[in-house]
Amino acid sequence: MEDRSRVTLSIAIVLAGIILAIAVGSLITEAETDQAKGTVIDYGDRDTLWTEAEISEYGTTLELLEYACVSNSLTLTLSEDGSVSELGGVGNADGSEWGLWVIYPGSIEWVQLDAPYTQDPSEFTITSWSYVAEGEEPTVAVDYSGNPIYGYQQKLRVVSLSPSITEILGSIKAENIIVGVDSYSDHPQFVVDAARSGEIATVGTYTSPSFELIMGTNPDVVFADSSQRSHSIMTEQLRSSGVDAVLLYPGEDLESIMDNIFIVGTVINYELAAEEVIDETYEVIDTLAGHVFTPEAGGKVDLMISLEPDISPWVSGSGTYLSSIAGLFNSTNVFSEWGGWVHVTSDRIPYANPDMIIIVTSEYSATQAEYDYLYANLPAQWKDTDAWRNGEVYVICESAADMVQRFGPRTAQVAELVAMILHPNAFDIDVPKIIGDGYEQYLNYSSYMGYY
């Protein structure tokens, strides 16, 4: 078996979001919420148009919108009550309508304002004229610290402080502008080779980035992960030193992950490449869902996800990446009454009685012998479940375990692995009970995305 220290490291990284437990407000200071110099026109589905503008020259939000329309040769029609009824050839229809949405300084939450649009635009961190349906919100426009994501100059020297962010940069084909990564970034291979040769600097670990090493790369922008307290602190320190730093959102669900890809692409002006990754991800997930929600696939699965095969393990509750992805494919998390990763006592496992168990671990290798050993030596409480009695215990290990714990652009690949484990009858493939380094051979729908 692999050295158990790998398990400890893996678990420590995954559990960082639990230990963090920081309120959003504590990440935002006035110094981090400089006024955005412009406004957004948002057509929905992350199709946005940013217009640079000197905010102080416009007394009302409507004047700012009129300037944006003139600058981009867009039509603008107002209704009798002063609200926007048509913008850029798109009129209110089918339950969607134009509205003025704003984010106040010290917040990351959208607030919709009513017409007439006489508000002073300088009162807000950012304004967005958004075409959204009832119950929906505009496209993300600020990072997790409340800083606008628009208006950056071209970035040619980029530092990533997490493996997930490094993968995002790789997926949008921005490898050539990466000058620094954390020591855990081992994907894509280009980054590994460049770090080994010294072309890309290592700027500390994922949990402990080094200010001196980061500054030594002379970065144009640094991308940080809000699930790490040290990253939030580093973001403030870098900005205080005149370096642009962007704090991405916790990757707790599909939408926040796609938002992070959008943010990275927007900041470094790789918007089209980011849009391609996002569209491909949704396309794969829609295809998988079409296979899963059929009579042949079977019914809903009661699922337990664990980080190790211990008697009292850490299990996935609601609001975690894997639970969110599994929830897309007709499954119920048996520990969803708790949020985050939860350390459960042994008696809770037979009480929850899952139909299926997925174990994510770096302690085992993907061999039948190791799986047989794990399965036979599970604690008695695990064996008192339908999952164990019916042989529905799956293990994700080696590089596959790394992938399913990273909230990045390989979400479609993670989704395909999870979907085929949950509903093997829906896919024309023999699903092994243990999956590791060779996970790519089982991917039929997401393999073309090429983020390896």
N, C-alpha and C positions, 0 to 999 in steps of 0.2 A: 504494500500500500504506500501512498504518498505520505510524506512527512505531515504530521498533524498540524504543524504550524501553518500550512497552507489553508487549512480549514479555519483556523483562528483568524487569519488575515481576511479571508473571504467573508466570514460572518461579521467581522468588525466593520468592513466597508458597507455591507448591506444594512447593518443596524445603525449606521451613522445618523440616518434620519430620525430614529427613535430618540437617540441620545441628545440630538440637537434640540428639539422641542422649543424652538424660538418663535415667538410671535412675529408676524410680518412687520408690525410697527417698529419693532426694535432694530430692524435692518435699514430703516429709512431715516435719513437725517436731511436737514435743509441743504447741506452741502452736496448731497447726492441727488437732489431733485432740481437741477438747473433747468430753467425755462427752455422748452423746445422752441426752436426758431422756425416755426412753420405750422402746417396743419395737414391732416390726413383726410383723404377721400377714400372710403372703404366700400367696395362693391360686394363684399361678402366672399366667403371661402378663401380668405387670405389674399384677395386681389385688391391691393391698395395702391394709392398714388400719393406720394409725399410732395408737398410744395414748400420750398424754402421761403421764408418771409421774415421781415423784421417786425416782430409782434408789436412793438411800441408805436408803430405807424398806423395801427388799425384800432379804432376806438371800440368796435363791437365785433362779436364773433361773425356776424353776417358780413361785415365789411371784409373780414379776413377770407371768408368763403368766396365772396365775389372776386377778390384778387386771385384766389386759386383757380377759379373758373376761367378768368381772363388769361392767366398765364398758361393754361393748358388747353385753351380753345374749347371749353366745355359749356354746354347750355345749362341754364338754371331757371327753374320755374317755381314760383311761390304760390301757395294757395291763399284764399281770402284771409285766413287766420294768421298768415305770415309763415307758416311751416313750409318746408321744402316738399314739393310734390314730384319734381323731376330734376335729375342732375346727370349731366353727361349722357343724355338719351335714355336713361333708365328711370321709369316712373313707378310710383307706388302701385303694387299689384300682387295678387296671390298671397296676401297675408304679410308681405314684407313692405317696409316703408323707410323713408329717409328720416334720420333724426340726428340731433346734435348730442354727442356723447363726450364727456370730459373726465379727466382724472385730476383730482386735487393734489396739491403738494402734500407729501407725507403719506400718500396712499398708492395702492396699485389697482384699486377697484374702479370700474367704469360707473359713471352716473349719467343718466339721460336728463337733458334739460328741455324744457318746453319752449315753444315759440311764444312771443317774438324773440329773436336772437340778438338781444341788446347787451348781452354780458360782455365784460371786458376780458378778452382772451388772455391777458397777462395774469389773470387770477388762477389759471390752471397750468398743470404740468404739460398737458397736451390736449388738443381738441381733435375730434374725429367726426366727420360727417359720414354716417354709416347707414348702409342699406341692410337692415336686419329684420328677421321675422320676430313675432311676439315670443317672448321667453328666451331669446338669444341675445348675445352681446357682440360687440365689435371684435375685430381681430386684435390680438395682443399688440400693444404699442409702447409698453414700458417693460424694463427688466424687473427682476424680483426686488430690487432696491428702489424702484420707482423712477429710474432714469429713462428718458425716451430712447428708443432704439433707432430712431431716424436721424438723418443729418450728419452722419459721420463721413469724414473724408476717406478716400481709398486707403485700405489697410494692406501693407506689404510685409509686415512682421507681426505674426500672431503667436501668442502663447496660450496653451491649453493647460488647465490645472486638474483635469480629470480624464479618465479613459473614455467616458461617454462623449465628452466634448471633442476629444481627439478623433473619435469615430465619426462624429458629425462633420467635422472639417474634412475628413477623408471622403465621406460619402458625397459631399458637394464639390469634390475635386479641387480642394484648396490646400493640398499637401505641400505645394511648393512655397507657400507663404508661412508655414509653421516654422518657428525658430526655437520653440521651447515646449516641453511636455512634462507631465509628472512621471515618476518612475514606474507607475503601474500601467501606463499606456503601452499596450503590446499589440495593437491592431489599429489600422491595417499594417501589413508587413513593411510597407514603405517607411513608416515611422520608426519601426523597430530597427531597420537597417540604417536609417539616417542617424538615429540616436546612438547606435553602436559605433558608427564611423565618426561621430562628433559633429556632423552637419546640423543636427538638432540637439539643443542643450537639454539636459535633465535639470529641472528647476525645483527639485524636492519631491516628497511623496504626495500621494493624494490627500492624506490627512494633514500633512505639515509642509505646505509650500514655503519656499525660501524667498524672501523679499530681495535679498542681495543677488541670488541666482537669476531671478526674474528680471531685475533691472539690468543685469549683465547682458541680456539678450537684446537690449535696446528696443523694446517692443512698441508697436503702434497700438495694440489692443491686447488685453488679457481677458480670457473667458473663464469664469469661475462658476462653481456649483453650490447653490444655496443650501443643499443638504449638509454641507460642512460648515460649522461655525468658523473654522479657520479661514475659509474662503471668503466669508462675509467680512471678516476683519481685514483680510488682505485686499479686498476690493476697496475699502475705505482708505487703506494706507497707500495704495497705488494712485488713487484719484488725488489724494493730498499731495502726491509727488508729481502730479501733472501727467499721469499715464491714464489713458482711457481703459476702463475696466467694466465688464458686463457680467452681471450676476444672473445666471439662468435659473429657471423655476425647478422645483423638485419634480422628478419624473415619475409622478404617481399614477398617471393614466395616459391613454393614447393621445388625448388632446394636448396635454402639457408637453409631451415629448415632441409632437409636431410643432407646437409653439416654439420650443427651443430651437428646432431646426430652422424655423422661419426667422427667429431672432438672429441667429448666427449668420444666415445668408443675407439678411437685411443689413446688418452692421458692416459686413465686409464687401457688400455689393456683389454677392453671388446669389441674388434672388431667384433667377431662373433655375439654377441648379438645385437650390433648396426646394423650389416648387415641384421640380421633377421627382425628388425623393419623397416628398409628402404625397403627391398624387399616386406614385407607385405603391406606397405603403397602403393607402386606402383601397386601391384597386385589389391588392392581394387579400386584404382582410375581408373585403366584400365577397371575393371569390370563395374564400374559406367558409364564410358564414353561409353562403349558398349551398355548400356541401353538408354543413353541420346541421342545419335546420331542415332536415328531411326525415321521413319515417324510417328510412334505412339506417340513419345515423344513430337512432336510439333516443331515449329521453334525457332529461336533465341529470347531470352527474353531481353528487355531493362530494366535494373535493377538499382534501387537506394538503397544504403545501408546507414542507418543513425544510429547515436548513441543515439538519443532521438527523441520523437515526437514533437519537438518544432517548432515554426513558422520559425525560422532561424537556422536550425540544423547543426551540424557537420556531413558531409557526406564523404563517402569513395571515394577518387579519385584513380588514377592509382598508382601502387607501394605500395599497402597495402595488407595485408594478405588476408582479406576476398574477396577483389576484384580479387586478383590473383586466389584464389580457385574457385570463381564463374566463372571466365573466362575459366576454364577448361571444363565447362559444358554448352557450347552453350548459352552464355549470353554476353551482352555488358553493361558496366558500363556507365550510362548516364552522369557521371561527370568525365570521364576518361581524359578529356583535362587538368585536374589539377592533380598534384601529391600529395600523402599523404592524410591526413584527412583535409578537407576544410570546413570552416564556410561559408555557402552560405546564401544569402539573400532570403527572401520568394518568390520573383518573379521568381527565377531560377527554382523552383520546377515544376510549371505548364509548364514553357517553355521547360524543359527537358522531361516532360510527360512520366515518366517510365511506363512500362507494369506491373511492380511488385515492391513492396517496402519491404525491410527487415529492421526491427528496432531491434537493439541490445541494451538492456537496463536492468538495475538492479532495476528499479523503480517499476516494476509490478510483480505480481505473475502469475503463469500459470493457471489462471482460466478463464472460459468463461465470467464471469461477468466483470473481469478486462479488458479482450480483448474488450468486447462490449463497455465499457466506453472509452477506448483509441480510438477505431475506430470512435465512434460517436463524440468525442471531438477533433479530429484532426483539425488543422487550415484550414481555407477555401482554402488556396493555395494548401494544400495537397489533398483536396477533388476535386480540379480541375485537376485531373489526371486520366488516364485510369486505373491505379492501384486501386485507391479508388473506382471509379465507378464500376469496375468489381469485387470488393471484393478480390483483390490480394495484401493485406497488411498482412505481417507475422511479428510475434514478437518472438524474442529469448531472454529469460530472465533466472533468477535464475542461477543455476550452468551451464546451457547450454550457457548462456551469457559469463560466465568466460571462458569456454572452447574455444569458437570461437574467443576470444581475445588473446589467448595464442599461440605462434608460436612454438608448440612442437610436441610430438609424436602422439597426438590425431588428427593429420591432416586428417587421413582417416575418422574418425568419423565426423569431421567438414565437410569434403567433401561430405559425405553421406547425412547429414542433408541439406546442401545447394543444392545438386543435386535433392533431392526429393522435396524440396520446389520449385525449378525452373521448374521441369518437373514431376509433380505428376503422369501424365499418363504413365510414363515410369516405375513406380514401383507399385507393388501390395500392396498398403497401403493407407489408408485414412490419408492424411497429415493435422494435426491440424493447425489452424491459429496462435496458441501461443504454444511455446515449452519451457519447463523449466527443473526442476529437473528430470523428468521422461523421458528424451530424449533417454535413452538407449533402451526403448521398441520399438522405431521406427527404430533401426539399424538392418538390416538383413545381411549386407555384411562385416561390420567392427567390429561387436560385439565380434568376436572370438579373437581379438587382445589382449584383457585382460589387458588394461592399466587403469582400473578403480580403 
